[in-house]
């Protein structure tokens, strides 16, 4: 039951507009609305939890109650495809990126416009040929790391996505399935 995760070939993180059909298994094909964000750095995806609790102690120091006030779940990764229109849209906002290829030209403007929430899917292949899919039904980019332009390392767009509750009150769905072998 011990496992490690690798990305699908070409990348493992996808983004779609809110309202797109959510996948409900690890193996089903994603709807056409899901766009790949390309390769990530070898640091993969980091999932973090910030549990907001309050410990209540009785006279004498015994813990008598733990109040759970909520949880924030985030996902951090760095995209390596610096010329990917989808990566540029994620960092700058969909309306701030025009053009579709380098050959025809891509233009980006930077401003304070809200980027809005999206659906995110993270697909992995774990040990034993097990598919693992994480679906964030309502996520928003809450942090963009510094972008370094230097000749000794690739340009990468590091982002943090914060998972927000969907209409059912859920922030994340996870699916596992052994992949078919040939």
Buried (B, 14 or more C-beta within 10 A) or exposed (E): EEEEBEBBEEBBBBBBEEEBEBBEEBBEEBEEBBBBBBBBBEEBBEBEEEEEEEEEEEEEEEEEEEEEEEEBBBBBBBBBBBEBBBBBBBBBBBEBBEEEEEEEEBEBEEEEEEBEBBBBBBBBBBEEEBBBBBBBBBBBBBEBEEEEEEEEEEBBBBBBBBBBEBEEEEBBBEBBBEEEEE
